Amino acid sequence: MSNFINLLQDFLYWEVYNRVKGQNQDVVCAVIIHGDKILAQTAQRNALVHTDDTQFVAPGGKVEPGETLNTAVHREIKEETNLNIDVIKKLGTIRNNKYKLHWFVCRPTDVTLLRVVEPEKQKVLKWVSLDDQSVNWTPKNKEALLKYKSQIEKIMQTQPDAL
């Protein structure tokens, strides 16, 4: 019965709420770099879009009404990881049938602040290599990381880490 309730909640959220909000809602995604690693977090479980907590995503989330992309990326990263960040560069935007995913490269101002803030959503936060094939990225995250890989690597080489 609880599986049915979870499916119903997912359906209501993804199909009803998002249709009311309109297609191509803005979402920010942050490739947070520290040294030669990027931050990955477990995906939120959702049966309708086939994500589970064995998959990883870049931290981020939906832009609130009236909010700028810059403000949204700072807020979402603080809410999900407890990190304060500096935005280095906007990488670009990838559209799918429901969202406009705005990708940014960011650096944490203090990595010691990193912690799981919402354990019901994200169970794990970990630093991984951009080339680590063992990380089970969601398909859209994998697509974006491949698309922006050369830009991310260039920034890793030229931008010093925060103290």
C-alpha positions as a Markdown table, in Angstrom:
| # | Residue | x | y | z |
|---|---|---|---|---|
| 1 | Met | 0.0 | 0.0 | 0.0 |
| 2 | Ser | 2.8 | 2.4 | 0.8 |
| 3 | Asn | 4.3 | 1.9 | -2.6 |
| 4 | Phe | 1.0 | 2.9 | -4.2 |
| 5 | Ile | 0.9 | 6.0 | -2.0 |
| 6 | Asn | 4.5 | 6.9 | -3.1 |
| 7 | Leu | 3.6 | 6.4 | -6.7 |
| 8 | Leu | 0.5 | 8.6 | -6.3 |
| 9 | Gln | 2.5 | 11.3 | -4.6 |
| 10 | Asp | 5.1 | 11.2 | -7.4 |
| 11 | Phe | 2.4 | 11.3 | -10.0 |
| 12 | Leu | 0.7 | 14.3 | -8.4 |
| 13 | Tyr | 4.0 | 16.2 | -8.1 |
| 14 | Trp | 5.5 | 15.4 | -11.5 |
| 15 | Glu | 2.4 | 15.4 | -13.6 |
| 16 | Val | -0.2 | 17.6 | -12.0 |
| 17 | Tyr | 1.9 | 20.3 | -10.1 |
| 18 | Asn | 4.4 | 20.7 | -12.9 |
| 19 | Arg | 1.7 | 20.9 | -15.6 |
| 20 | Val | 0.0 | 23.7 | -13.6 |
| 21 | Lys | 3.4 | 25.5 | -13.2 |
| 22 | Gly | 4.0 | 25.1 | -16.9 |
| 23 | Gln | 6.7 | 23.4 | -19.0 |
| 24 | Asn | 10.3 | 24.3 | -18.9 |
| 25 | Gln | 10.4 | 25.4 | -15.3 |
| 26 | Asp | 13.9 | 26.8 | -14.5 |
| 27 | Val | 16.2 | 24.6 | -12.5 |
| 28 | Val | 19.7 | 25.3 | -11.4 |
| 29 | Cys | 22.5 | 22.6 | -11.3 |
| 30 | Ala | 25.9 | 23.3 | -9.7 |
| 31 | Val | 29.1 | 21.5 | -10.6 |
| 32 | Ile | 30.9 | 22.3 | -7.3 |
| 33 | Ile | 34.6 | 21.8 | -7.8 |
| 34 | His | 37.3 | 21.4 | -5.1 |
| 35 | Gly | 40.7 | 20.5 | -6.4 |
| 36 | Asp | 40.3 | 17.8 | -9.0 |
| 37 | Lys | 36.9 | 16.6 | -7.7 |
| 38 | Ile | 33.3 | 17.5 | -8.1 |
| 39 | Leu | 30.5 | 17.1 | -5.6 |
| 40 | Ala | 27.9 | 14.4 | -6.2 |
| 41 | Gln | 24.8 | 13.8 | -4.1 |
| 42 | Thr | 22.3 | 10.9 | -4.2 |
| 43 | Ala | 19.2 | 11.5 | -6.3 |
| 44 | Gln | 15.9 | 11.8 | -4.7 |
| 45 | Arg | 13.8 | 8.6 | -5.2 |
| 46 | Asn | 11.1 | 9.0 | -7.8 |
| 47 | Ala | 9.4 | 6.0 | -9.4 |
| 48 | Leu | 7.9 | 8.0 | -12.3 |
| 49 | Val | 11.1 | 9.5 | -13.6 |
| 50 | His | 13.0 | 6.3 | -12.6 |
| 51 | Thr | 15.5 | 7.8 | -10.1 |
| 52 | Asp | 16.6 | 6.2 | -6.9 |
| 53 | Asp | 19.0 | 6.7 | -4.2 |
| 54 | Thr | 21.7 | 4.6 | -5.9 |
| 55 | Gln | 22.0 | 7.3 | -8.6 |
| 56 | Phe | 23.8 | 10.6 | -8.3 |
| 57 | Val | 23.1 | 14.2 | -9.3 |
| 58 | Ala | 24.8 | 17.6 | -9.1 |
| 59 | Pro | 23.3 | 19.6 | -6.3 |
| 60 | Gly | 20.6 | 22.1 | -7.3 |
| 61 | Gly | 16.9 | 22.7 | -7.5 |
| 62 | Lys | 14.0 | 24.7 | -8.8 |
| 63 | Val | 14.1 | 28.4 | -9.2 |
| 64 | Glu | 11.4 | 30.1 | -7.1 |
| 65 | Pro | 9.0 | 32.7 | -8.6 |
| 66 | Gly | 10.8 | 36.1 | -8.9 |
| 67 | Glu | 14.2 | 34.6 | -8.0 |
| 68 | Thr | 17.3 | 35.2 | -10.2 |
| 69 | Leu | 19.3 | 32.2 | -11.3 |
| 70 | Asn | 22.3 | 33.4 | -9.3 |
| 71 | Thr | 20.2 | 33.7 | -6.1 |
| 72 | Ala | 18.6 | 30.3 | -6.8 |
| 73 | Val | 21.9 | 28.5 | -7.1 |
| 74 | His | 23.3 | 30.0 | -3.9 |
| 75 | Arg | 20.1 | 29.2 | -2.0 |
| 76 | Glu | 19.7 | 25.6 | -3.3 |
| 77 | Ile | 23.3 | 24.7 | -2.6 |
| 78 | Lys | 23.1 | 26.1 | 0.9 |
| 79 | Glu | 19.8 | 24.2 | 1.5 |
| 80 | Glu | 21.2 | 20.9 | 0.2 |
| 81 | Thr | 24.8 | 20.9 | 1.3 |
| 82 | Asn | 25.2 | 23.7 | 3.8 |
| 83 | Leu | 28.0 | 25.2 | 1.6 |
| 84 | Asn | 28.4 | 28.8 | 0.7 |
| 85 | Ile | 29.7 | 29.0 | -2.9 |
| 86 | Asp | 31.2 | 31.4 | -5.4 |
| 87 | Val | 29.8 | 31.0 | -8.9 |
| 88 | Ile | 32.7 | 30.8 | -11.3 |
| 89 | Lys | 30.8 | 30.5 | -14.6 |
| 90 | Lys | 27.4 | 29.6 | -16.2 |
| 91 | Leu | 28.1 | 26.6 | -18.4 |
| 92 | Gly | 24.8 | 26.7 | -20.4 |
| 93 | Thr | 21.3 | 25.5 | -20.4 |
| 94 | Ile | 19.9 | 22.1 | -21.4 |
| 95 | Arg | 16.2 | 21.8 | -22.0 |
| 96 | Asn | 14.1 | 18.7 | -21.7 |
| 97 | Asn | 10.3 | 18.3 | -21.8 |
| 98 | Lys | 9.7 | 19.8 | -18.4 |
| 99 | Tyr | 12.7 | 21.8 | -17.3 |
| 100 | Lys | 15.4 | 24.3 | -18.4 |
| 101 | Leu | 18.4 | 23.0 | -16.5 |
| 102 | His | 20.9 | 25.9 | -16.0 |
| 103 | Trp | 24.3 | 24.5 | -15.3 |
| 104 | Phe | 27.0 | 26.5 | -13.3 |
| 105 | Val | 30.5 | 25.8 | -12.1 |
| 106 | Cys | 31.0 | 26.8 | -8.5 |
| 107 | Arg | 33.6 | 26.6 | -5.7 |
| 108 | Pro | 32.8 | 26.2 | -2.0 |
| 109 | Thr | 34.1 | 29.0 | 0.2 |
| 110 | Asp | 34.7 | 26.6 | 3.1 |
| 111 | Val | 34.5 | 22.8 | 2.5 |
| 112 | Thr | 34.4 | 22.1 | 6.2 |
| 113 | Leu | 30.7 | 23.2 | 6.2 |
| 114 | Leu | 29.7 | 20.3 | 3.9 |
| 115 | Arg | 27.0 | 18.1 | 5.4 |
| 116 | Val | 23.8 | 16.3 | 4.4 |
| 117 | Val | 21.1 | 18.8 | 5.3 |
| 118 | Glu | 18.0 | 17.0 | 4.0 |
| 119 | Pro | 18.6 | 13.2 | 4.7 |
| 120 | Glu | 15.1 | 12.4 | 3.5 |
| 121 | Lys | 16.1 | 13.6 | 0.1 |
| 122 | Gln | 19.9 | 13.2 | -0.2 |
| 123 | Lys | 21.5 | 10.4 | 1.7 |
| 124 | Val | 25.1 | 10.8 | 0.5 |
| 125 | Leu | 27.4 | 13.8 | -0.5 |
| 126 | Lys | 30.8 | 12.8 | -1.9 |
| 127 | Trp | 33.7 | 14.2 | -3.8 |
| 128 | Val | 34.3 | 12.3 | -7.0 |
| 129 | Ser | 36.5 | 12.5 | -10.0 |
| 130 | Leu | 34.8 | 13.9 | -13.2 |
| 131 | Asp | 36.1 | 10.7 | -15.0 |
| 132 | Asp | 35.0 | 8.2 | -12.3 |
| 133 | Gln | 33.0 | 5.6 | -14.3 |
| 134 | Ser | 31.8 | 4.0 | -11.1 |
| 135 | Val | 29.5 | 6.9 | -10.3 |
| 136 | Asn | 25.9 | 6.1 | -11.3 |
| 137 | Trp | 24.8 | 9.6 | -12.6 |
| 138 | Thr | 21.2 | 10.1 | -13.7 |
| 139 | Pro | 21.0 | 10.2 | -17.5 |
| 140 | Lys | 20.5 | 14.0 | -17.7 |
| 141 | Asn | 23.4 | 14.7 | -15.3 |
| 142 | Lys | 25.6 | 12.3 | -17.2 |
| 143 | Glu | 24.7 | 14.0 | -20.4 |
| 144 | Ala | 25.5 | 17.5 | -19.0 |
| 145 | Leu | 28.7 | 16.5 | -17.4 |
| 146 | Leu | 29.9 | 15.0 | -20.7 |
| 147 | Lys | 28.8 | 18.1 | -22.6 |
| 148 | Tyr | 30.5 | 20.5 | -20.3 |
| 149 | Lys | 33.5 | 18.3 | -19.3 |
| 150 | Ser | 36.2 | 20.4 | -21.2 |
| 151 | Gln | 34.9 | 23.7 | -19.7 |
| 152 | Ile | 34.9 | 22.1 | -16.2 |
| 153 | Glu | 38.4 | 20.7 | -16.6 |
| 154 | Lys | 39.7 | 24.1 | -17.8 |
| 155 | Ile | 38.3 | 25.8 | -14.8 |
| 156 | Met | 39.7 | 23.2 | -12.4 |
| 157 | Gln | 43.2 | 23.9 | -13.9 |
| 158 | Thr | 43.0 | 27.7 | -13.8 |
| 159 | Gln | 41.0 | 28.5 | -10.7 |
| 160 | Pro | 42.7 | 28.2 | -7.3 |
| 161 | Asp | 40.7 | 26.6 | -4.4 |
| 162 | Ala | 39.4 | 28.8 | -1.7 |
| 163 | Leu | 41.4 | 28.8 | 1.6 |
